[in-house]
Amino acid sequence: MALILGVVGAVIVISLSDWVLFGVLFHDRYDQTPELWRAIPEGKKIAGSMVFAVMGTVAYFAAARWLNVSGLSASLTFAAFMWLAASLPQTVTNTLYLRYSPVLVVSHSIGWLARLLIAATAYALVAR
């Protein structure tokens, strides 16, 4: 039950961090390249993003448990390595093919790091 509450709590905080990093700080930069963004209602995009937040958090919890990660420091370190191994390279690689503002590359990269650090913190709090 604690793990489920950890996932739910993490996803709530992730949604807030996404809102700040993707919806508030540099929102005007998305308007510079409207041809890149899908014309889907914003609510559907947010819902899809939250589905992936749940999947990512559950995957983080499963990987951390499988690797016997324990404690906040180890959990945060594991999250940082996951970000360096997967999220950061994928985000930067996308920018080699897509023409959008470099500020969005930074914002998205930080957003993915925030998601992982939030999941890592939640995991450390509930997996004692």
Backbone bond lengths (Angstrom), bond angles and torsions (degrees), N, CA, C in turn:
res aa  C-N    CA-C-N  psi(-1)  N-CA   C-N-CA  omega(-1)  CA-C   N-CA-C  phi
1 M - - - 1.451 - - 1.533 111.29 -
2 A 1.331 116.46 -37.17 1.466 119.95 179.73 1.522 111.00 -62.99
3 L 1.333 117.03 -38.21 1.467 119.71 179.32 1.522 111.34 -64.93
4 I 1.313 116.93 -39.07 1.472 120.37 178.50 1.524 109.78 -64.66
5 L 1.319 116.43 -44.34 1.468 119.53 177.59 1.525 110.67 -63.11
6 G 1.328 117.02 -36.71 1.461 120.73 177.03 1.516 111.94 -62.40
7 V 1.329 116.52 -42.74 1.471 120.78 178.30 1.527 110.04 -64.32
8 V 1.317 116.82 -46.71 1.470 120.50 -179.47 1.530 110.55 -60.72
9 G 1.326 116.40 -46.94 1.468 119.93 178.92 1.517 112.07 -61.13
10 A 1.328 116.08 -43.84 1.462 120.19 179.71 1.524 111.14 -61.50
11 V 1.321 117.25 -43.29 1.464 120.71 -177.46 1.532 110.58 -66.32
12 I 1.315 117.12 -35.63 1.468 119.63 176.73 1.530 110.05 -63.72
13 V 1.323 117.05 -46.43 1.467 120.04 179.60 1.532 110.77 -67.88
14 I 1.337 117.10 -37.91 1.467 120.96 176.43 1.525 110.49 -59.44
15 S 1.331 117.19 -41.76 1.467 119.35 -179.72 1.521 110.86 -62.54
16 L 1.319 116.77 -36.08 1.469 119.89 177.52 1.526 111.18 -69.80
17 S 1.326 117.21 -41.12 1.469 119.13 179.17 1.525 110.51 -67.14
18 D 1.332 117.56 -38.46 1.469 120.34 176.36 1.529 110.28 -61.11
19 W 1.315 115.92 -43.43 1.456 120.09 -179.13 1.529 110.52 -58.66
20 V 1.340 116.35 -44.34 1.464 119.71 -179.73 1.523 110.87 -68.72
21 L 1.341 117.20 -50.54 1.469 120.23 -172.78 1.525 113.52 -75.37
22 F 1.325 117.86 -32.41 1.465 119.82 -176.13 1.521 112.72 -106.49
23 G 1.318 117.68 -26.84 1.450 119.59 -173.83 1.513 115.60 -104.69
24 V 1.334 117.26 -19.25 1.466 119.00 -174.84 1.524 111.68 -113.93
25 L 1.328 117.04 -57.63 1.466 120.53 -168.81 1.526 114.39 -58.74
26 F 1.311 117.17 -51.37 1.465 119.22 -173.50 1.525 111.90 -124.90
27 H 1.310 116.09 31.68 1.463 119.85 -174.70 1.520 112.28 -58.98
28 D 1.320 117.64 -33.93 1.463 120.60 -179.03 1.527 112.41 -65.86
29 R 1.320 117.92 -23.34 1.471 121.04 -179.96 1.523 111.90 -68.21
30 Y 1.319 117.49 -27.73 1.464 120.23 177.74 1.531 110.53 -65.29
31 D 1.329 116.23 -31.18 1.461 121.24 -179.28 1.530 112.82 -69.30
32 Q 1.326 118.01 -16.43 1.462 121.33 -179.88 1.528 112.17 -72.71
33 T 1.329 116.93 -21.86 1.474 121.11 -179.36 1.529 109.56 -134.82
34 P 1.323 117.77 66.01 1.465 120.73 -174.72 1.535 112.99 -63.65
35 E 1.332 116.90 -24.35 1.468 119.49 -178.99 1.529 113.05 -68.23
36 L 1.329 117.87 -15.75 1.469 121.74 -179.14 1.516 113.49 -84.37
37 W 1.316 117.65 -21.02 1.455 120.71 -169.01 1.519 111.07 -104.38
38 R 1.309 114.77 136.91 1.471 121.04 -178.88 1.524 111.08 -68.14
39 A 1.323 114.68 142.94 1.466 120.80 179.59 1.529 109.88 -90.27
40 I 1.317 116.03 57.15 1.462 123.02 177.95 1.526 106.44 -103.30
41 P 1.326 117.73 144.38 1.466 118.42 177.34 1.531 111.68 -53.86
42 E 1.315 115.13 140.53 1.468 121.49 -175.15 1.524 112.35 -56.03
43 G 1.326 116.83 -38.38 1.465 120.53 -179.98 1.520 112.68 -60.18
44 K 1.324 117.11 -39.43 1.469 120.88 178.32 1.523 111.15 -67.28
45 K 1.320 116.59 -38.22 1.470 120.38 177.64 1.528 110.48 -64.01
46 I 1.316 115.63 -44.06 1.465 120.06 -179.64 1.522 110.31 -64.96
47 A 1.317 117.13 -42.96 1.469 120.45 178.74 1.527 110.88 -61.22
48 G 1.322 116.84 -43.56 1.467 120.26 177.43 1.514 111.89 -62.53
49 S 1.310 116.18 -40.81 1.455 120.44 178.15 1.527 111.23 -62.91
50 M 1.317 116.89 -38.14 1.465 120.02 -179.90 1.533 111.51 -71.51
51 V 1.323 117.44 -31.18 1.470 119.93 173.57 1.530 108.99 -60.92
52 F 1.321 116.11 -43.85 1.465 119.26 178.79 1.530 111.99 -70.99
53 A 1.321 117.26 -28.56 1.469 119.64 174.49 1.523 109.95 -64.81
54 V 1.320 116.70 -41.24 1.474 120.25 177.02 1.521 109.46 -64.12
55 M 1.325 116.83 -48.48 1.473 120.15 -179.69 1.517 111.31 -59.15
56 G 1.324 117.28 -45.22 1.457 121.24 -178.91 1.518 112.07 -65.01
57 T 1.312 116.60 -40.53 1.464 120.17 179.65 1.517 110.77 -67.45
58 V 1.326 117.08 -44.01 1.469 120.13 177.28 1.527 110.18 -62.03
59 A 1.320 117.11 -41.98 1.465 120.52 178.33 1.524 110.99 -63.44
60 Y 1.335 116.90 -41.11 1.461 119.50 177.37 1.531 110.13 -61.75
61 F 1.322 117.13 -47.94 1.468 120.99 179.74 1.526 110.28 -58.07
62 A 1.331 116.97 -44.46 1.469 120.59 -178.71 1.524 111.26 -65.05
63 A 1.323 117.37 -44.36 1.469 120.60 -179.99 1.527 111.13 -65.49
64 A 1.322 116.47 -42.86 1.469 120.01 179.69 1.526 110.53 -63.85
65 R 1.305 116.69 -41.52 1.469 119.99 179.19 1.529 110.03 -66.53
66 W 1.328 116.80 -43.91 1.461 121.49 -178.83 1.526 110.89 -61.59
67 L 1.325 116.82 -36.72 1.459 121.90 -179.67 1.530 113.29 -90.44
68 N 1.324 116.29 5.88 1.469 122.31 178.59 1.525 113.18 57.89
69 V 1.327 115.92 40.53 1.461 120.75 175.55 1.523 107.51 -71.93
70 S 1.317 115.95 129.95 1.467 118.52 178.65 1.522 109.82 -139.81
71 G 1.303 114.96 141.45 1.456 121.36 179.84 1.520 112.14 91.25
72 L 1.313 114.86 155.27 1.463 120.58 -177.03 1.517 112.24 -65.00
73 S 1.308 117.15 -44.54 1.470 120.48 -178.10 1.526 111.60 -60.68
74 A 1.315 116.91 -47.43 1.467 120.94 179.64 1.522 110.78 -65.09
75 S 1.327 116.88 -38.68 1.457 120.89 -179.78 1.526 111.50 -66.01
76 L 1.331 116.77 -43.28 1.470 120.35 178.36 1.529 111.36 -66.83
77 T 1.325 116.38 -38.09 1.467 120.46 177.84 1.522 110.47 -64.29
78 F 1.326 116.58 -43.96 1.458 121.24 177.73 1.529 110.40 -60.06
79 A 1.327 116.75 -42.21 1.466 120.90 178.39 1.524 111.22 -62.21
80 A 1.326 116.38 -42.48 1.469 119.75 179.69 1.523 110.92 -63.25
81 F 1.332 116.89 -40.47 1.466 119.51 177.54 1.520 111.67 -66.46
82 M 1.331 117.58 -38.58 1.471 120.26 176.21 1.524 110.25 -61.18
83 W 1.327 116.07 -41.14 1.461 120.59 179.56 1.526 110.25 -63.87
84 L 1.334 116.62 -45.50 1.468 120.53 179.57 1.529 112.00 -65.50
85 A 1.322 117.08 -33.13 1.461 121.24 -176.77 1.524 113.23 -81.35
86 A 1.314 117.81 -30.18 1.462 118.87 -171.83 1.525 113.79 -128.83
87 S 1.297 117.68 -60.15 1.468 120.56 -171.76 1.522 113.49 -65.11
88 L 1.309 116.87 -49.42 1.470 119.41 -178.34 1.528 112.11 -63.00
89 P 1.345 119.49 -49.82 1.466 118.09 178.89 1.531 113.20 -59.85
90 Q 1.332 116.90 -38.89 1.468 119.53 -179.76 1.528 110.67 -66.64
91 T 1.303 117.02 -43.03 1.460 120.43 -179.42 1.524 111.24 -64.01
92 V 1.310 116.29 -46.09 1.473 119.88 -179.54 1.531 110.81 -68.00
93 T 1.322 117.13 -39.36 1.467 120.47 178.14 1.528 110.89 -60.63
94 N 1.323 117.14 -40.46 1.469 119.83 177.83 1.518 111.12 -56.57
95 T 1.311 117.35 -35.61 1.461 119.79 -177.53 1.518 112.88 -74.04
96 L 1.314 117.27 -14.36 1.460 119.17 174.06 1.528 111.00 -71.68
97 Y 1.332 115.96 -23.17 1.458 121.17 -176.37 1.523 113.67 -108.64
98 L 1.315 116.78 -20.84 1.455 120.98 -177.65 1.524 109.96 -111.63
99 R 1.306 115.03 143.02 1.457 120.78 -178.58 1.526 109.23 -99.24
100 Y 1.324 115.33 84.51 1.453 117.81 171.42 1.514 110.22 -134.75
101 S 1.303 114.68 166.19 1.455 121.97 -170.96 1.528 112.24 -54.56
102 P 1.328 117.41 134.60 1.464 120.94 175.40 1.533 112.73 -57.38
103 V 1.319 116.24 -26.75 1.466 119.46 176.94 1.533 110.07 -62.00
104 L 1.325 117.06 -35.06 1.463 120.22 178.62 1.523 111.29 -68.96
105 V 1.327 116.98 -31.34 1.470 120.10 175.65 1.527 109.24 -61.21
106 V 1.314 115.60 -45.95 1.468 120.41 179.31 1.527 109.83 -64.85
107 S 1.317 116.58 -46.50 1.459 120.88 -179.33 1.528 111.47 -60.36
108 H 1.325 116.84 -46.53 1.465 120.21 -179.72 1.523 111.08 -66.28
109 S 1.317 116.96 -40.21 1.469 120.16 178.40 1.517 111.29 -62.16
110 I 1.320 116.25 -45.32 1.462 120.38 177.99 1.530 109.95 -65.59
111 G 1.323 116.30 -37.23 1.462 120.24 177.99 1.523 112.54 -60.86
112 W 1.323 116.77 -43.02 1.462 119.95 177.74 1.515 111.37 -67.51
113 L 1.319 116.83 -38.48 1.466 119.40 176.26 1.526 109.93 -63.63
114 A 1.316 116.91 -42.93 1.468 120.57 178.94 1.522 110.46 -60.00
115 R 1.339 117.64 -44.72 1.469 120.59 178.45 1.529 110.59 -56.08
116 L 1.312 116.07 -46.84 1.468 119.43 -177.48 1.523 111.68 -68.69
117 L 1.317 118.00 -40.80 1.464 120.30 179.58 1.532 111.70 -66.92
118 I 1.317 116.09 -35.21 1.468 120.19 175.89 1.525 109.95 -65.45
119 A 1.324 116.95 -46.54 1.468 120.36 177.53 1.524 110.30 -60.98
120 A 1.321 117.00 -41.27 1.466 121.38 -179.60 1.516 111.28 -63.25
121 T 1.310 116.76 -42.04 1.460 120.65 179.25 1.524 110.61 -65.67
122 A 1.329 115.92 -45.17 1.469 119.67 178.43 1.525 110.56 -60.43
123 Y 1.326 116.47 -43.12 1.464 120.08 179.46 1.533 110.65 -60.66
124 A 1.318 116.15 -46.72 1.463 119.76 -178.88 1.529 111.39 -61.77
125 L 1.320 116.96 -34.59 1.470 120.72 -179.63 1.521 113.36 -71.26
126 V 1.326 116.81 -33.76 1.479 119.08 -174.08 1.527 114.28 -103.37
127 A 1.311 117.75 -16.44 1.468 119.96 -175.75 1.519 111.00 -100.16
128 R 1.275 116.99 55.00 1.472 121.08 -178.61 1.492 110.75 -93.81
